[in-house]
Amino acid sequence: MKGLNKAFVERMVRDATAGRLTTRQAAAKLGCTRQYLNKLKKRYGESGASAFDHGNLGRAPG
C-alpha cells in the first residue's frame, strides 16, 4: 500500500465497511491481503480517519 493516497485508502476501507465492496475487492484495489484490510477496518472503526496516519507522525526523529 506504499505510495497510495490516504484518501483513497480511507475510501476503500469505508466502502468495505459499509458493504459497497467486499473485503476481497477492496484488498485487491489496495494491493494488500484480506487479513490486513480487516485490521484496517477494525482500526478505522475504533479511531476513525486517524487510523491511516503513519505511526511516527508527530514524533521527533531518532
C-alpha positions, 0 to 999 in steps of 0.5 A, a space after each residue: 500500500 506504499 505510495 497510495 493516497 490516504 484518501 483513497 485508502 480511507 475510501 476503500 476501507 469505508 466502502 468495505 465497511 459499509 458493504 459497497 465492496 467486499 473485503 476481497 475487492 477492496 484488498 485487491 484495489 489496495 494491493 494488500 491481503 484480506 487479513 490486513 484490510 480487516 485490521 484496517 477496518 477494525 482500526 478505522 472503526 475504533 479511531 476513525 480517519 486517524 487510523 491511516 496516519 503513519 505511526 511516527 507522525 508527530 514524533 521527533 526523529 531518532 
